[in-house]
Amino acid sequence: MLKELKEFIYKYYIEPAETGSGYNLVQEITYGLILALSLYLFYKGLKKLNIKIDEKFAIPGVIFTILIALMRALVDLGYIERSFLTITPGIVFLVGGFYILTILVTGYFFRDNYYKVSSVVGLIPLIYFFIIFLQHVKTVLPIILSFFLVTIFLGIAYLINKRFKIFNSKIDYLTLLGQLVDGAATTIGIGIYGYLEQHPIPRFLMEHFTPISFIVVKFTITILILYILNREEMDPNLRNIIKLIIMALGLAPGLRNLFRTIMGV
């Protein structure tokens, strides 16, 4: 039994990380459950500290999400040594855990100003790694193309919202933006620069349709989720943290792919 368990762990968790073959459904489900449990405990901690999950709360969240993406791209570049803690999901556990700890500690000691202090904590390493990133920029075309795609779909979302009143806060637009960045970066990276998709479901989608289908699906699903969330009777804090999770799950891999493309990795 122990031998079979070791073989299972190696086959589905260790070997894919060693070979860089991409994710499988077992990994996706496992990491999803770990993420859900971690965020549930984080949410409970926020309630105890009376931290409101609003637009201020989103600021350090965005900063740390960009930090994860930038560090992960620098691992691909070779600047940061590749190990379990510097690739997904290890880097998410590492930086994400540091983010959670930072929010809880600053929330306890600085109360209403927690988001300012935690933002500074995240900005310090972010600025350092961003300077390294700027030294390895090869092309800015991916930024221009991504901006073009994201702007188009944000414009469509604005028109849809005028008709159906889907969004109720800036966090909604931030949520959609995060997913659109991922969709645009993936579409451009695969469609133009020849990258490969690691996740099984998007890989299946783009293999059977065109790469542009990915951002279309991302856009549609995110709009539907926001529509449903904004009409459900639930704690506004819970609603907003779900939205910010959706944002981060798009923004982090999207920016990582964009940073990689810009550096020609």
N, C-alpha and C positions, 0 to 999 in steps of 0.2 A: 504493500500500500504506500509506504514512504517513498519507494523508488518511483512509482507511478506519479506521485504528487510532485516530486522533483522534476521528472520529465515534463509534466504538464506546465509547471512554472517556467522551466527553461524554454519550452516550445512557444508558449504564448506571451511571455513577458520579457525574458532575457535575450533570447535569440533575435527577435525583431529589432531590439535596441542595438545589439552588437553589429548586425548586418545592415541596418538602416533600410529594411524592407518595407517599412510602413506599419500602420496599425491594423489590428484584426478586431473582430466583433467582441471577442472575449475581453480584450484590453479596454475597448470603448465602454463596455458595460461596467467593468470593474472600476475604472477611473471615474466613471459617471457616478457610481454609488459612493465612492470615497469623497468626491466633490460635494455631493448632496449632503452627506453627513457632516462634513466640515463646515459647510455654509449654514446648516441648521444650528450647529453649536455656536457659530459666530453670531448668527441672528439672535440667539438667546442671550449672548453676552452683550450685544448692543442694547437689547431691551432693558437689561439690568442697569446699564449705565445711562439710560434714557437718551441715547443717541438717535436722533431723527435721521432716517434715510431719505435725504433730499438732494437737491442740486449741489449743496456744499459737500455732502458726503461723497458725491460722485467725483469731485476734483482729485483727491489722493488716489481714488480707485483708477482713474484714467492714467495718472502718472505712473503708478506701479505696473499697470498693464503694459504701457509703452516700455517700461524698464525690462519686463520679461521678454518682450518681443525683440528689443535691441540686443540684450545679452544673448538670446538664442541665435540671432543672426551672426553675432560675433563668434559664437562657437562654430558655426558653419564656415566662417572666414578662417578660423584657426587661431584667432587672437586669444580666445578663452579655451582652455583645455576641455576636450570632450569627455564627459563622465555621466553617470546616471543623474547626478544633481545639476548638470548643466544642459541636459536635453529634456524634452517633454517625456513623461510628466514630472520628472524630478525637479526641474527648474521651477515648475508651477508650485510644487510643494514647498520648495525652498523660499522663493521670493514671495509667493502667496502667503506662506506661513509668517514670514517677516512682516508683510503688510497687515495681516490680521492682528499680530502682536502689537504693531505700531499703533493701529487704530484703537485697540483696547487700552493700551498704556496711556496714550495721549488723551483719550476720552476720560480716563480716570483722573489724570493730573491736571489737564488743561480745560476740561469741560467744554464750553461752547467754542473755544478756539482750537479744538483738537484737529480740525481739518487743516488749519494753517500750519501747525507744527508737523503733522504727519506728511503734508505735501512737501515741506522742506526736507524732511528725512528721505523721501523718495527722490527728490530733485538732485540731491548731492551725487549719488552714484549715476543717475540718469545723465547729468551734464558731463560727467567724466567719460562715460561710454559713448556719448554722442560726439564728443570731440574726436575720439578714436574712429568712430564711424565716418565722420567727415573727411578724414585723411585717406579713406579707401573708396570714396565715391568714384564710380566709373561712368555713370550716365544718369541723367535726370528724366529721361523719357518715360520711364515707368510711373514717375510721380505725375507727369502731365497727363498721361493716358488714364491713370487711376482717378485723378481729379475730374477728368472729363466724364468718365462713367458714373462716378458717385454723384456728381452734380446733376446729371440727367435723371437718375433715379430719385434723388431728393426732390427734384422739381416735380416729378410724377407723384411722389408721396404728398407734396404740398397741395397739388390739385385734387388728389383723392380725399385728403383731409378736409378741404373746403366743402366737399360734397357730403362726406359721411361722418365728419367730426370724430376721427379715430384717435388722434393724439390729445392728451390733456396736460402735458408739461414738456419742458425742455429735455427731460430724461427720455421721453419717447423718441425724440429726434436723435439723441445720443445713442440710444439702443439701435435704431435703424442704421445710423452712421457706422457703428462698429461692425455690423453684419455686411454692410455695403463695401467697406474697406476690404474685408476678407474676400467677398465675391469679386471685386474688381482686381485685387492683387492676384488671386488664383486664376481668373480668366485671362489676364495679361501674361502671367508667368507661364501658363500651360499653352495658351493659344499662340503666343508670339515668341517666347523665349525657350520653349521646349522642356519646361519642368514637369515633374510627375507628381500626381496627387497621392498622398499617403493614406488618407482615410478611405475606407472601403465604399461607403455609400456615395460620397461625391465622385470617387473614382469611377464607380459604375455609371453614374449619371453622365459624366463627361466622355466616357468611352462610347456610350450609345447615342449621345447627342453632341452638340457642339459645346466648347468651353463657355460660351456666352450664356448657355442655359443655367449655369451654376449661379450667376448673380441674379438671374430672373427668378429662380426658385428661392434663393435667399431672401430677396425682396418680398416676394409673395408670402412666404411663410412668416416672416417677421411682422409684416402688416397684419396678417390674420391673428397672430399671437397677441399683438398689442391691442387689437380690436377686442379680443376676448378678455384680456386682462383688465382693460379699462371699464368693462361692463360687469365684471364679477364683484360681488360684495365681499371684500376682504380688507384686512389691515393695510392701510396705505404704505406702511413701512415694508411689509412683506411684498406687496405689489412692486414697489420700487427696487427692492433688492433683487427680485427675479429679473426685472428689466436690466439692471446693471450687470447681472451675471451673463445674460444674453449678449449684452454689449461686449463684455470682456472676452467671451468665447469667440466672438468674431474679430474684435480689434487685435487681440494678441497674435493669432496665427496670420491674420491679414498683414499686419505691419512687419512681422518677421519675414514673410514672403517678399514683401515690397523692399525691405532693407537688403535682403539677399540679392534681389534682382538689380538694385541700384549699385551694389558693390560688385556685381558680376560673379557672384559665387555659385 
